């Protein structure tokens, strides 16, 4: 419910870019009914799923009455995981493994680690017991976290069919949640379905694709060493008054703070008419050492009702596929605390100064 309320705080704003063309920033996404025909789901890249339900002592939450049909995951990836220590998390959790690549994250270095066998879990799940570790699960239903310091390792989150706003994983009511080496790919993509509602969470080495938005953030969120790509676009979205979806890799909202994106590949260049790799109205956001591409403007910082500040954008590599040749867009009341070391990925040359529009 908190996520639905948050949607109402993000104003719909359109900006006229220098080229004379209008690009709309991602507006609010209130609770809505009705769904459009889904696009084809992006392929999963997890290990082969086990066919049996988990045993009673598996540490799973209580399933709801409705269960989604089973579907199998695709074969395990062949990449060899890397080693090394992980960094501290925005949600207070640290990674039990290091980045699997020091280069650009992709499908071979994110998601479920090679060789892990997954047990299928049907039906919606809620995890409330503090300190649980959930490992090797293939969730066919929505997953919610309401407890503290709950960790998911080597899991696939698929959700189920829905006509209401939802996410494959919802951590809005959790604290200190950690997600590692997991994949988020909807089995039934729809215009009202996102990958993760993220609040007080650290996310490491996730492969997020096939939803409308990859991650909608709350406060104290770290996304690191992850790959967000190939979102599902729909021509009709009830949250946009029947207009097309406004797809973002990550979106931060008014009233939230402390969102960190570090060493990720957020690629909206293959999403039809993508809005932004990061659409942000949350203060104190840090965007560091990422590969970023696509959208109308790739990074889009938009104040809502009050000045927006505390924004740090450093040492990122930008692709050339933004619709308006616009790596960074700032609204007139947004201030970058630091803007340095940001270059074009193909040449290593500095990107242009941010565009500024309301």
PLY file of the C-alpha trace (Angstrom):
ply
format ascii 1.0
element vertex 358
property float x
property float y
property float z
element edge 357
property int vertex1
property int vertex2
end_header
0.00 0.00 0.00
2.83 2.41 0.80
4.15 2.04 -2.72
0.77 2.96 -4.18
0.64 6.08 -2.01
4.10 7.04 -3.14
3.05 7.01 -6.77
0.69 9.91 -6.14
3.56 12.19 -5.09
5.43 12.10 -8.39
4.03 14.78 -10.67
3.69 14.23 -14.39
6.02 16.71 -16.04
6.79 17.27 -19.70
9.91 19.01 -20.90
10.62 20.71 -24.21
14.11 19.73 -25.28
16.45 21.85 -27.34
15.60 19.94 -30.50
12.03 21.25 -30.24
10.54 17.90 -29.36
8.66 17.12 -26.15
9.66 14.27 -23.84
7.54 13.36 -20.83
9.05 12.43 -17.52
7.69 9.37 -15.79
4.53 10.39 -13.89
2.76 8.86 -10.94
1.57 5.27 -11.11
-1.56 5.06 -8.91
-3.33 1.81 -8.22
-5.39 0.87 -11.22
-7.31 -2.03 -12.63
-7.37 -3.46 -16.10
-4.48 -4.81 -18.11
-3.36 -4.76 -21.68
-2.18 -7.66 -23.75
1.32 -8.53 -22.56
4.34 -8.46 -24.76
6.35 -11.66 -24.99
8.23 -12.25 -21.72
11.98 -11.92 -21.84
13.76 -15.27 -21.55
14.86 -16.39 -18.10
18.50 -17.29 -17.60
18.35 -19.22 -14.34
19.33 -22.81 -13.69
16.88 -25.60 -14.38
14.08 -25.56 -11.79
13.24 -28.50 -9.57
9.69 -29.77 -10.01
8.86 -30.44 -6.37
7.45 -27.98 -3.83
9.88 -27.02 -1.05
9.65 -28.89 2.23
8.08 -27.35 5.31
11.46 -26.46 6.79
12.66 -24.54 3.74
12.25 -21.14 5.43
9.50 -20.00 3.06
6.78 -17.60 4.03
3.12 -18.52 4.12
1.61 -18.89 0.64
-1.61 -17.10 -0.22
-4.67 -18.93 -1.44
-4.03 -18.15 -5.10
-1.22 -19.98 -6.87
0.19 -19.43 -10.31
0.95 -22.30 -12.68
4.45 -23.71 -12.78
6.94 -22.83 -15.48
10.45 -24.06 -15.92
13.58 -21.95 -15.89
16.09 -22.04 -18.68
19.41 -23.90 -18.33
22.16 -22.62 -16.09
24.56 -19.99 -17.38
28.10 -21.02 -18.13
29.96 -18.03 -16.69
32.36 -18.60 -13.83
31.54 -16.47 -10.78
34.18 -14.06 -9.60
35.58 -13.63 -6.13
36.18 -10.77 -3.77
34.42 -8.83 -1.05
31.21 -6.88 -1.49
30.47 -3.33 -0.43
28.09 -2.08 2.24
24.43 -1.85 1.35
21.93 0.99 1.37
19.60 -1.28 3.33
22.29 -2.17 5.86
23.23 -5.55 4.35
26.50 -6.58 2.75
27.15 -9.03 -0.05
28.48 -12.51 0.69
30.32 -12.45 -2.63
32.10 -9.89 -4.74
31.31 -8.67 -8.25
31.50 -11.41 -10.86
33.12 -8.95 -13.26
35.08 -5.74 -12.88
33.84 -4.86 -16.37
30.35 -4.22 -17.70
27.74 -6.45 -16.01
25.61 -8.58 -18.33
23.47 -11.71 -18.26
26.50 -13.95 -17.74
27.65 -12.11 -14.60
24.31 -11.44 -12.93
21.34 -13.56 -11.87
21.47 -17.09 -10.50
24.98 -18.49 -10.33
25.87 -21.41 -12.60
25.03 -24.89 -11.34
22.41 -23.84 -8.79
19.29 -26.01 -8.90
16.04 -24.18 -8.11
12.93 -25.42 -6.29
9.68 -24.07 -7.72
7.49 -22.21 -5.22
3.90 -21.64 -6.38
1.67 -18.94 -4.95
2.25 -15.55 -3.34
4.67 -15.50 -0.42
5.20 -13.15 2.55
8.41 -13.32 4.58
8.10 -11.86 8.07
10.52 -13.81 10.29
13.64 -11.75 10.94
16.98 -13.05 9.68
15.71 -15.66 7.21
17.94 -16.77 4.35
16.01 -17.94 1.29
18.14 -19.68 -1.30
17.62 -21.52 -4.57
13.91 -20.75 -5.10
11.97 -20.12 -8.30
8.99 -18.00 -7.21
5.82 -18.26 -9.30
3.83 -15.65 -7.42
4.43 -12.27 -5.81
6.91 -12.05 -2.94
6.60 -9.53 -0.09
9.03 -8.83 2.75
7.80 -7.48 6.10
10.64 -8.66 8.40
14.16 -7.47 9.16
17.46 -8.61 7.66
15.95 -11.16 5.27
18.28 -12.36 2.52
17.48 -13.89 -0.88
20.30 -15.73 -2.67
20.15 -17.43 -6.09
16.43 -16.95 -6.62
14.20 -16.22 -9.61
11.15 -13.96 -9.19
8.43 -14.37 -11.83
5.18 -13.13 -10.26
1.93 -14.12 -11.92
-0.81 -12.59 -14.04
-2.30 -9.42 -12.57
-4.34 -6.39 -13.61
-3.30 -4.33 -10.55
-0.08 -2.48 -9.76
2.41 -4.91 -8.30
6.05 -5.94 -8.28
7.71 -9.34 -8.45
9.39 -8.48 -5.12
7.99 -5.87 -2.70
10.24 -4.85 0.21
8.42 -1.65 1.16
7.65 -2.95 4.66
10.98 -4.69 5.21
14.23 -3.44 6.76
17.75 -4.53 5.88
16.69 -6.81 3.03
19.49 -8.21 0.87
19.14 -9.73 -2.61
22.09 -11.48 -4.25
22.60 -13.30 -7.55
18.92 -13.31 -8.49
16.79 -12.77 -11.56
13.58 -10.79 -11.97
11.57 -11.68 -15.07
7.73 -11.67 -15.13
6.01 -14.79 -16.38
3.04 -12.62 -17.41
4.24 -9.11 -18.32
1.61 -6.40 -18.07
1.38 -2.60 -18.05
0.95 -2.59 -14.25
3.84 -4.87 -13.31
7.31 -3.77 -12.14
10.37 -5.74 -11.13
11.13 -4.59 -7.56
9.57 -2.19 -5.05
12.77 -1.45 -3.15
12.98 0.08 0.32
15.79 -0.35 2.88
17.44 -2.93 0.67
20.79 -3.86 -0.87
20.67 -5.55 -4.29
23.77 -7.24 -5.71
24.28 -8.91 -9.10
20.61 -8.91 -10.10
19.39 -9.48 -13.66
16.18 -7.46 -14.05
14.21 -7.50 -17.31
10.75 -7.82 -18.84
8.82 -5.55 -16.44
7.63 -1.98 -17.05
10.07 -0.39 -14.59
13.02 -2.38 -13.34
13.15 -0.97 -9.80
10.99 1.59 -8.04
12.93 2.81 -5.03
12.05 4.03 -1.58
14.81 5.20 0.80
18.15 3.62 1.67
18.52 1.56 -1.49
21.74 0.19 -2.98
21.79 -1.42 -6.43
25.24 -2.74 -7.33
26.88 -4.95 -9.98
23.48 -5.51 -11.64
22.02 -5.60 -15.16
18.70 -3.85 -15.90
17.53 -4.10 -19.49
14.83 -4.97 -22.05
11.78 -3.59 -20.27
8.29 -4.42 -21.59
6.54 -1.52 -23.35
2.76 -1.30 -23.76
0.79 1.04 -25.99
-1.95 1.39 -23.37
-1.27 1.82 -19.65
-4.09 2.60 -17.17
-1.56 4.48 -15.05
-0.92 6.85 -17.95
-4.56 7.52 -18.71
-4.52 4.91 -21.42
-1.34 6.26 -23.01
1.84 4.22 -23.44
4.01 3.05 -20.57
6.90 5.25 -19.38
9.61 2.69 -18.85
12.51 3.39 -16.48
15.39 1.20 -15.42
15.22 2.70 -11.92
12.85 5.36 -10.57
13.19 7.32 -7.32
10.33 9.32 -5.79
9.65 12.55 -3.91
9.98 12.05 -0.17
12.61 9.33 -0.44
16.38 9.62 -0.11
19.70 7.80 -0.21
19.53 5.83 -3.46
22.90 4.49 -4.66
23.47 2.99 -8.11
27.01 1.59 -8.33
28.72 -0.44 -11.06
25.55 -1.44 -12.92
24.63 -1.78 -16.57
21.28 -0.01 -17.02
20.47 -0.24 -20.70
17.20 1.21 -21.96
18.39 1.35 -25.56
16.59 -1.87 -26.47
13.30 -0.82 -24.81
10.81 0.76 -27.19
10.47 4.49 -26.39
12.15 4.11 -22.99
11.89 7.07 -20.61
15.19 6.97 -18.65
17.81 4.67 -17.19
17.28 6.55 -13.91
14.30 8.85 -13.38
14.75 10.50 -10.00
12.87 12.83 -7.67
14.50 11.45 -4.49
17.15 13.54 -2.77
20.69 12.40 -1.97
21.04 10.02 -4.91
24.46 8.75 -6.00
25.15 7.38 -9.49
28.68 6.01 -9.70
30.71 3.81 -12.07
27.77 2.63 -14.18
27.18 1.92 -17.87
24.05 3.88 -18.82
22.18 4.13 -22.11
18.85 4.91 -23.72
15.76 6.85 -22.71
14.72 10.32 -23.84
17.45 11.56 -21.51
19.45 8.80 -19.87
19.55 10.36 -16.39
16.52 12.52 -15.61
16.49 14.44 -12.30
13.18 16.17 -11.63
12.30 18.23 -8.56
8.70 17.99 -7.35
7.28 20.86 -5.26
10.67 21.68 -3.71
14.33 21.97 -4.80
16.13 18.67 -5.34
19.75 18.34 -4.21
22.46 16.12 -2.85
22.84 14.45 -6.26
26.23 12.92 -7.14
26.96 11.66 -10.68
30.55 10.44 -11.08
32.64 8.19 -13.32
29.81 6.82 -15.48
29.99 5.67 -19.11
27.12 6.75 -21.36
25.85 5.16 -24.55
24.64 7.23 -27.51
21.08 5.97 -27.76
19.13 8.61 -25.83
16.40 10.00 -28.08
17.51 13.61 -27.64
21.29 13.13 -27.40
20.86 13.94 -23.74
22.95 12.04 -21.18
21.72 14.11 -18.20
18.61 16.28 -17.78
18.13 18.55 -14.76
14.97 20.40 -13.87
15.47 24.07 -13.04
15.40 23.45 -9.26
17.73 20.44 -9.28
21.37 20.80 -8.25
24.18 18.32 -8.86
26.55 18.33 -5.88
29.17 16.54 -7.98
29.29 15.95 -11.73
32.67 14.58 -12.80
34.37 11.81 -14.73
31.32 11.09 -16.89
32.26 10.09 -20.43
30.95 8.59 -23.63
31.44 4.82 -23.51
32.71 4.58 -27.09
35.33 7.34 -27.03
36.08 8.07 -23.38
35.49 11.76 -24.09
33.50 13.89 -21.62
29.76 14.04 -22.12
28.14 17.47 -22.68
26.88 19.60 -19.83
23.45 18.61 -18.54
20.40 20.01 -20.28
18.16 22.01 -17.99
14.39 22.23 -18.53
11.08 22.16 -16.67
0 1
1 2
2 3
3 4
4 5
5 6
6 7
7 8
8 9
9 10
10 11
11 12
12 13
13 14
14 15
15 16
16 17
17 18
18 19
19 20
20 21
21 22
22 23
23 24
24 25
25 26
26 27
27 28
28 29
29 30
30 31
31 32
32 33
33 34
34 35
35 36
36 37
37 38
38 39
39 40
40 41
41 42
42 43
43 44
44 45
45 46
46 47
47 48
48 49
49 50
50 51
51 52
52 53
53 54
54 55
55 56
56 57
57 58
58 59
59 60
60 61
61 62
62 63
63 64
64 65
65 66
66 67
67 68
68 69
69 70
70 71
71 72
72 73
73 74
74 75
75 76
76 77
77 78
78 79
79 80
80 81
81 82
82 83
83 84
84 85
85 86
86 87
87 88
88 89
89 90
90 91
91 92
92 93
93 94
94 95
95 96
96 97
97 98
98 99
99 100
100 101
101 102
102 103
103 104
104 105
105 106
106 107
107 108
108 109
109 110
110 111
111 112
112 113
113 114
114 115
115 116
116 117
117 118
118 119
119 120
120 121
121 122
122 123
123 124
124 125
125 126
126 127
127 128
128 129
129 130
130 131
131 132
132 133
133 134
134 135
135 136
136 137
137 138
138 139
139 140
140 141
141 142
142 143
143 144
144 145
145 146
146 147
147 148
148 149
149 150
150 151
151 152
152 153
153 154
154 155
155 156
156 157
157 158
158 159
159 160
160 161
161 162
162 163
163 164
164 165
165 166
166 167
167 168
168 169
169 170
170 171
171 172
172 173
173 174
174 175
175 176
176 177
177 178
178 179
179 180
180 181
181 182
182 183
183 184
184 185
185 186
186 187
187 188
188 189
189 190
190 191
191 192
192 193
193 194
194 195
195 196
196 197
197 198
198 199
199 200
200 201
201 202
202 203
203 204
204 205
205 206
206 207
207 208
208 209
209 210
210 211
211 212
212 213
213 214
214 215
215 216
216 217
217 218
218 219
219 220
220 221
221 222
222 223
223 224
224 225
225 226
226 227
227 228
228 229
229 230
230 231
231 232
232 233
233 234
234 235
235 236
236 237
237 238
238 239
239 240
240 241
241 242
242 243
243 244
244 245
245 246
246 247
247 248
248 249
249 250
250 251
251 252
252 253
253 254
254 255
255 256
256 257
257 258
258 259
259 260
260 261
261 262
262 263
263 264
264 265
265 266
266 267
267 268
268 269
269 270
270 271
271 272
272 273
273 274
274 275
275 276
276 277
277 278
278 279
279 280
280 281
281 282
282 283
283 284
284 285
285 286
286 287
287 288
288 289
289 290
290 291
291 292
292 293
293 294
294 295
295 296
296 297
297 298
298 299
299 300
300 301
301 302
302 303
303 304
304 305
305 306
306 307
307 308
308 309
309 310
310 311
311 312
312 313
313 314
314 315
315 316
316 317
317 318
318 319
319 320
320 321
321 322
322 323
323 324
324 325
325 326
326 327
327 328
328 329
329 330
330 331
331 332
332 333
333 334
334 335
335 336
336 337
337 338
338 339
339 340
340 341
341 342
342 343
343 344
344 345
345 346
346 347
347 348
348 349
349 350
350 351
351 352
352 353
353 354
354 355
355 356
356 357
